Amino acid sequence: MHSPQLAPHLVAGLNARGKWKERNFDEAFRLAGEAAQLAADAGDDLAWWNMRYLQAECLRDQGNIEKYLALASELNDHGLTASSPELGAKAGTMVAIGLQGLGRLPEAATVAADAAKLAARDADLLYVQILAQRALIAALAESRLLDDAWRECLVLETLITDDVDEDTAGKGYWVIGNVAFLADRVADGGRYHDLAAERLSPSKDVDLWARFNRASAEMRLQAKLSDAATLRCIERAELATDIVGGSERDHLEMSLVRAHWNFLSGDMQEALTILEPLCARSSILATQTSAEAHFLFARTLLESDRREDALAVFEESAKLFDQAALPERSATVREHLRQIVEQRGRPHGE
């Protein structure tokens, strides 16, 4: 008896996915493209869709957000996508993540909310719903709509049942913890991040471990927690990022966290050494991240008595926050500016 042969486009798809798991994204992208072509020739529309989706994931993991969003949008508008709540929710979530990555936060939140609603219609789509819900919370949190984000966190928590695998549960608790930290619920933030850390494992996915620890450190620093637990998160993230290799964007985001730690610890010289080259390269970061980097740079310059330089960088930071549609953050920066200009009018030392 012969074992059934897999169709060539499915074999090609498995090879592409294998390369993606090995983090060889260029090769995975190329192989997924070939598999998509073979699937189209074989008339297997769903396999074609899944390979284009894998190509988009490769672009996202390389930090190539504009191309990722273009491909996600193409899939979202495809006829096949409209016929299936699962594909609709998956594509919508991708578009939301792309929009968020480019700083288009209000649009990201709207698209993610639609994707979550679509997935909620079908109990079998629990994982897809969790993905969409996480994208929605991330966009709301970055828009500083923290009451809305917290409400969606409570919805997400009800989805994290015992049936959900550790990885998915860990990512869910991670995003809930982020919002708790942003909303000044520091104890809740620590508790949810501890739940996440128990479920995410460096032996299973070092890249995810790196990103989680980096994000956890970032949230703790925003809450002005420059304690031993925060330093542990930073060191774990740096180590894991070095092991994985990471994209240039990953390394810049990692060094921003380290600079923030130096700033809070009072080591302005070390913070400047990191922030000066970082801000020069910050166009590859999401707009809102670049804005935060410039804001930190400006405050560090100010603490280092480089007042004129600080003023220019505060101005740049405010502009970037405006571009990212974050008027409240922009107002915070402009308030800093106003205070400096006022102080300038007084004799030194007053």
KAFEN-V413225 format. One record per pair of residues at least 24 apart in sequence whose ideal C-beta (glycine too) atoms are under 7 Angstrom apart, sorted by sequence separation. I is the first residue (numbers start at 1). J is the second residue. D is the distance in Angstrom with one decimal. If there is no record, write none. Layout:
# KAFEN-V413225
i: [I:I]
j: [J:J]
d: [D:D]
This chain:
# KAFEN-V413225
i: [112:213:234:275:9:12:28:29:32:49:69:72:89:92:130:133:153:170:173:252:291:294:311:109:112:210:213:234:272:9:29:69:89:130:150:170:252:271:291:311:8:9:28:68:69:88:89:109:129:149:169:170:189:210:231:290:291:49:108:109:209:210:252:253:268:272:9:25:65:69:85:126:146:150:166:167:252:263:287:291:307:13:20:85:105:109:189:206:210:7:9:16:45:226:249:268:25:65:66:85:89:146:210:221:248:249:253:260:263:268:287:288:10:13:17:20:25:53:60:65:85:105:106:134:138:141:146:178:186:206:207:256:259:263:287:9:13:16:20:49:56:90:93:97:100:105:130:134:137:141:174:181:202:206:226:288:291:295:302:86:89:93:96:100:181:214:218:221:226:85:92:182:214:217:221:224:127:134:141:174:178:181:86:93:100:130:137:177:181:89:96:214:221:142:144:103:143:63:102:103:144:62:63:101:102:103:144:63:105:106:103:105:63:103]
j: [136:237:258:300:35:38:54:55:58:75:95:98:115:118:156:159:179:196:199:278:317:320:337:136:139:237:240:261:300:38:58:98:118:159:179:199:281:300:320:340:38:39:58:98:99:118:119:139:159:179:199:200:219:240:261:320:321:80:139:140:240:241:284:285:300:304:42:58:98:102:118:159:179:183:199:200:285:296:320:324:340:47:54:119:139:143:223:240:244:42:44:51:80:261:284:303:61:101:102:121:125:182:246:257:284:285:289:296:299:304:323:324:47:50:54:57:62:90:97:102:122:142:143:171:175:178:183:215:223:243:244:293:296:300:324:47:51:54:58:87:94:128:131:135:138:143:168:172:175:179:212:219:240:244:264:326:329:333:340:125:128:132:135:139:220:253:257:260:265:125:132:222:254:257:261:264:168:175:182:215:219:222:128:135:142:172:179:219:223:132:139:257:264:288:326:286:326:247:286:287:328:247:248:286:287:288:329:249:324:325:323:325:284:324]
d: [3.7:3.7:6.2:6.0:5.5:5.6:7.0:5.4:6.9:6.8:6.8:5.2:4.6:6.7:6.9:6.6:5.2:4.7:6.9:5.8:5.4:6.1:6.7:6.3:5.6:5.3:6.6:5.8:5.6:3.5:4.2:3.1:4.4:5.3:5.6:3.4:6.2:4.7:3.5:6.4:5.6:4.1:5.1:5.3:6.7:5.0:3.8:4.0:6.3:4.7:5.1:3.9:6.2:3.4:7.0:5.4:4.5:5.6:3.9:5.4:5.0:4.6:6.9:7.0:5.5:6.3:5.3:4.4:5.9:6.5:5.0:6.4:6.6:5.9:4.3:6.9:6.0:6.2:5.8:5.9:6.8:6.3:6.3:6.5:5.5:6.4:6.9:5.1:5.8:6.2:6.2:6.7:5.3:6.4:5.5:5.0:5.5:4.0:7.0:5.5:6.4:5.7:7.0:6.8:6.2:6.3:6.6:5.9:6.9:4.8:5.2:4.2:6.6:7.0:6.5:6.7:5.0:6.9:7.0:5.8:5.5:5.5:6.7:6.5:6.3:6.1:4.5:6.5:5.2:5.3:4.7:5.3:6.4:5.5:4.2:5.7:5.7:6.0:6.2:6.4:5.9:5.8:5.1:5.4:6.1:4.4:5.9:6.7:5.2:5.0:5.6:3.8:6.3:5.2:4.1:6.1:6.8:5.7:6.9:5.6:4.7:4.6:4.4:5.0:6.9:6.4:5.3:4.6:5.7:6.5:6.8:6.9:5.7:5.1:6.3:6.6:6.3:5.0:5.7:6.8:5.3:6.4:5.8:4.9:6.5:6.0:6.2:7.0:5.1:5.4:6.3:5.7:6.3:5.8:6.7:5.5:6.9:4.1:6.7:3.0:5.5:5.8:6.9:5.1:6.8:5.1:6.9:3.7:6.6:5.8:6.4:5.6:6.9:3.7]
